Amino acid sequence: MQVTVLGAGIIGVSTAWHLLQRGHEVTLVDRQPDAALETSFANAAQISVSYCEPWANKDAPLKTLKWMFSDESPLLFRPQLDWAQWRWGLQFLAQCNDAAFVRNVAQLVALGAYSHAALKDVVADTGIEYHRLERGIAHYYTDQKSFDGAAEAAAVMQRFGVQRSVVSRAELLAIEPALQAFGERIVGGTYTKSDESGDARVFTQKLAALCAQRGAQLLWGHDIEQLESDGSEVRQVRVRDRATGVARALKADAFVVACGSYTTPLLKSVGLHVPIYPGKGYSATLPLLQPERAPSVSMIDDQMKCAISRLGNQLRVAGTIELGGFDLSLDTPLARKRCEMLVRRIEQVFPGVADTRTPAQGGNPQFWCGLRPATPTNIPLIGRTRLRRLWINAGHGTLGWTHGAGSGKALAELIHGEQPAMTFGFQGGAARTKVSLPAARLQTSSTSARS
């Protein structure tokens, strides 16, 4: 079967790889000159099965309202004259209850565990190196109320088979001694040894190169302009070469839309409406000044809702969610403030470890922002659409890296006529299964920081 995959982030490239593994011919299309140059470029670097939590929880409405009045808030809702934003917001509010939270966690954790196993298989098969650290993820808290809630959230995760353990301050400092300088402010934390970290961009670009070696056609620098349908099936996709301006139509037996936040406008061209809205996130990647004092355990800062990961001789801090449309600016006062907030936190937690100087001071921080494609439930849309030949793999929010390998494998299995070995509600009725839920009433620990 000839399959055209639209979008070459971690989701699209993983899908292409697993299709090739099953003997399909693959064309991979992206507007950038290489894979992983948009949302997969500089994310939080965490493979965090133990923190597969949806943004929507019973505390989120009040917190979101309060955070609207602070430019440094973890989740910033910037109202637009955009019905899609408000419709998404209303759907999000409908998920802000305990029952929905547990229901959504069930699917997110199932996909996370499946994906982690798939990632390990790809690494074992290919030997790809991407600054991988298998040291787990620690989540530290600086106030007692939040730490008390962490125990309840950890208990919910444990019901789904995730060993997220509650640890004391002393235990946390033993797990990651690099936190010693900040230790007096920490009241406790949680830790999952099985989680890991690594550079999503490096992994994705190397996997794309291996796809080419396996025979995939890589169409870099091509804008994906429009899907063309007769109302019942998609017949072709129109793309345009950015270098020459020449447009052409690509025909295939199947098309996979894995365009992140841009999945929404692309599908709209054939009358399909999906609840995916962009959530802008930021990161700062900083050179290490004292590598021997840098953390090797990836971390989540509960107060700032940011993630911190070591990538070789650099330290990356990433986080915040900004719901304000397709805005990729880094030079506005708001964007600068949010980037500076991340860098300032690194200096507070790990003083002197990384170069936190501004460019004006002679520093070289690498700032980045990307649009996380979020659904109101945070559950991605994976499966077939109502149009024949057209499949979707999008809406992964802050968990694209965590869910990437498994999402690609699962969709490739569905296209190939196989049954993915997990409990998940796939789109279009494909292998749809009922999710079994434990009863729970909980206080959630955070709004997700990953990107």
N, C-alpha and C positions, 0 to 999 in steps of 0.2 A: 504494500500500500504506500502511496506517495502522500506524505503529511507535511503541510507547511505550518511551522510554528512562528507565531507573530509575537515578538518580544524576546530579548536575550538577557534578561536578568537571571537570577538564580532559579526562578520557577521555569522560565522558558527553556533554558539550557539543560536543566535536569530532565525536563520532559523530552527534549530532543535526544538526550543520551539514552534514556530508557526505551525510547522508540527504536533507536538504532540497535540496541541490545536484542530487540525482538524481531529484527530483520526488516524493518521498514525503511523506506527512502525518506530522507528528511531535508527540508529547506528551512533554514533559520534566518529570520529577517529582523533587523533592528535599524533604527535611524542613526545610531551612534557608530563610530569607527571601530568599536570592539564591544565585546560583551560586558555587562555589569558596570556600565558607566552612568547609570541613573540611580534608582533607589537601592540597588545592591552595591553601590560604590564604596561608601564609608559608613556603614551602619554600626550597630553596637557590638557586633562580632560574637554574640552569644548564641550557643545552642542550648536553649533553656527549657527543656521539657518540664522541669519542676515549676516554672513560672508561666505556664500557658494559661494565663488568666485573661478574661475579657475586660475591656475598659468599663463596660456597663456593670454596675453593682448598686446595691441599695443606697450607698453613700454618695454615688457619683453626681446626682442632680444638684444637691446642695453645695458640694465642693466645686462643681463647674460654675455655678452661679457666683460663688465667692471669688473664684480664680479669675473671672472675667475682668476684674478691676486691678489686676496686677500683671505687668508685662513679664514678670519672672515666674509666673505660675506654671506648674507642670502641664496642665491642660488648658489651653486658651481658645475659647470659642470667639471667633471674630465674625459677627453677623454680617451677611452679605445680602444683596437683593437677588437671591438665588434660591428658587423653589427647591432645587435638588438638595441644597444644604439643610433647609428647614425640614424637608420630608425625612432626610436621613436622621436629623436630630430627634424628630418625633418617634421614629422607629427605635432609635437608641434608648430613649426614655422608657419605651415599652419593655426593654430588656433589663431595666434597673430594679430588679427584685431578686430575692434569694433563689426562688425556683428556677428562673431563667439563668441565673449565674451558674448554678450547679449543672444545669442541662448543657450550657455552653462549654463549661470546663470539661465535661465528659468527652465531647468531641475534640476539643483542642488538645487534650492530653493524649487521646487515642492517636490522633494524627502526629503529635509530637513524638511519641514513642516509636511509631511506625517509621517516621522520617529519620529519627536518630539511627535506627538500625540500617535504614537504606543508605544513609551517609557513610556509616562505617563500612558497608559493603563496597561502595564506590571507592573509598580510600584504599581499602584492601586490594581491590582489583586494579587500581591505577597507580597507586603510590604517590598521588598528588600531595604536595607539601604546601601549607598555607598558614604558617605560624600557629599551628594547632597546639593548644594546651589542654590536656585532660586532667585538670586540677579541680574541677567543680565550679559551682557558683555560690557565693555567699551574699546574703542580703542583710545589711546592718541597719539598726534602728537607733535613733537618738532621743526618742521619748517613750515613756513607759506605756502609754495608751496604745500607740501603734504596735509596740512589741507584744502587748497582750493579744491584740488582734491577729498577730502573725501566727500564734499557736493554733488559732481556729482555722486559718487558711491552710496551714501545714497539715492539719488533720484531714481536711477535705482532700488535699492532694494525695495523702496516704491512702485514702479509700479507693483511689484510682490507681494504686500501685506505685506511686512516686514517693521515693524515700527522701522527703524534704524534712530535715530534722531541726528542731528548735535547739539553739545553743546559747550558752551564757557568754558574757563578754570575755571572760578568761578563755573559754573554749574557742571563741571566734578569733582571738588574738593568737592562739596557738595554731589555728588553721592558716591564718595569714598574718605573720609577724609584721608585715609592712604597714599594718594599721596601728602600730604602737603609738605613733605620734598623735593620733586622733582618738586613741583608746578611751580617754577619760570621758568623752562625749557619747560613747556608745553604751547602750544599756543591754544589748543582746542582739541576736540575729537568728537567721535560719541558714542551713547549708545543705546542698545536694552534691554529693561527691561525683555522681554519674554525669552531671552536666559538663559542658566544655566550652571552649572559645576558639576562634580562628577567623581569618580574614576572608569574608565572603567574596570580595572582588577577586582576590588572587585565585581562590578555588574555582569560581565561575569561569574566569578567563582561561584557566588551564583546562577545565572540562570542555569548554567550547573548542579549544584547539584539538583536543582528543576526538571530539565529534567530527571535526574536519578530516582528521586522519582516518576515521572510520567511514568516510564517504559523504558526510553531510555537506550540503552547499550552504555557505555562509554569505548572506547578502547584507553586508554592513553598509552604513550610510544610505539607507533607503527609507524614506518616509512611507508609513503605512497609511494610505489615504482613505480607502473605502472598501468595505466588503460588498460584493454584488450578489444579490439574491433574487429569485423569482417568487419569493413569498413562502416557499416551502423548503428550499434548500439553498445553501451558499454554493455558487458555481465558481467564483474566483475572487481574488483580492487584488486591488489596484495599488501598486507601489510606485514610487518615484525616486530615481537616483538623485541624491542631493548634489553630486558633483557635476552631472551633465544636464540635469533637469528632465531627463527622458523618463516617461511613464510607461509602465507595462502591466499586463495582467498575469497573475500567477494562478494556474489551475492546479488542483490537487484532489485526491480522494477524501481528504479530511483537513480541516483547518483548526488550529488551536490558538485561541486568543489568550495571551499571557502578557498583557501590556500594562500591568499594574493599574494605577489610577486612570490611565488613558484607555482602559478597557471600556469604561462607561460611554464616552463619546463614540468610540469605534462601533460598539454594538448598537448604539442608537441609530446608526446609519442603516441598519436592517430591521429597525422596529423592535429591538430588544432593550428592555430597561432593567438594569441591575443596581442594587443598593450599595454601590461602591463610591466612597467619597475620599478625597485626599486628606491625609493628616500629615502636616509638615513636621518633620523632625530635624534636629541639628546634631552635628558632631564636631568635635575638635580633636585632632590628632597631633600629639606633642612629642618632640624628641626627648629621650631620656637623658638626664644629666648624671644620675646615679643609678645605673641599672641594678646594682647589688641591693638597693633599697626599694626597688619597684615590686609591685605585687605580681604574683604568678597565678593566683586565684582570681577569676573574673568576679566582679561584684556589682551589686545594685545598692544604690544610696536611696533609702526610703524617703528621707526628707526632701531631697531634690528630685526624686523620681528619675534618676539617671543611671546609666550602666557604665562600668569602667572595665576595660580589658587591655591587657598587654599584648602587643603585636610586634614581636621581635624587639627592636631597639626603640620602639615608640609606645606611647600610652594613649589610648583612645577613650574619650568620654562622650557619651551620646545620650540624648533623651529629649524630652518635651514633646507635646502634641499640640499642634496649632491648626485649628479647623477654620480655614479662611480661603478656600478655593485653590486654584492651580498657581500658587505663588511660590516661585523658586528664588526670590531675591535674598541676597546676603548683605546688601549694602544699605539697607534701610536702618533707621535708628532702632526699631524693634528687633530686627534680626541681629544687629551688632550687640544689643543688650543681652539677647538670649545666648549668643555664642560666648560672650564675656562671662556670663553667669556660669557656664560649664567649666571654663578655664579657672575661674576663681575657686570653684569647688575642689578642683584637683590640688590647688595650692593649699587649701585648708586641710584636706585629708592626707595628702602626701607632700608636705612642705619640702621644697628643694629637690624633689625627685625628678621632676620633668621641667622642661624649659617653658614656663608660663608667661614669659615676657611678650608684650605686644610687638607688632612689627615696628612701631615707632621707637621701642626700647631695644631693638635689635633682635627680637625673637622671630620665630618662623612657625607660628601655629597654622595648621591646615584646617580651615573651616569648611564645612560642607552642610548642605541641606538636601533633603529628599522628601518625596511625597509617598507616605505609606498608604497603600490602597485598602481602606478599612470598610468592612461591613458593620452594621449596627451590632451584630452579635460577635464580631471578630472571627467568625467561622468563615473560611474561604469558600469560594464557589468553585467546585471541581466536578466536572462531568459534562454531559451533553446538554445542548440547548434545544429549544423546540424546532430549530431549523436543522434539517439533515446536513450532515458533513461538518457541522460547526460545534466545537467543544470549547469549554472555558476552564481556565486555571488561573484565578485571580482573586484578590480581596484578602490577602494574607496579613494586612495591617503591620504591626510591629514584629510579627513572627515569621517573616518571609525566610530568613536564614534558618531558623529552627525547623520550619515546615517544608523547606524547599525540596530537599532530596526525595522525601516521601510523597509530596504532592506530584512531582514529576513522575515518579514510579507508578503511583496509583492511577494517574490519568493514562499513562502508556498502557497499563494493564487493561483499563476499561476499553480503550480504543482497540486493543488486541483481542478483546473478548474474554478477558480473564477477570477473576473476582479478587480484588484486593483483600488481603488478610487482616482486616481491621473493621471495627464498628464505627461507621461514619455515614452521614447523610449526604450522599452524592447527588448532584444536580440531575434533573431529568429522569429520576427514578432508577438511575444506573446503580445497581447493587445496593439500593437503599436498605438500611437495616435499622431496627429499633434500638435506641440507646437506653441501657439500664441505668437508673439513677439512684444513688443513695440519698436518703433523707438528710437534710442539713439546714441549719440556720447558722450563718457565719458572719463574721466581720472580716472584710477583705483587707488585704495588706497594702495594696498599692494600685496606682494606675500604671500600666506597663511602660517600661522605659525603653525596651528594645526597639530596633528599627530595621 
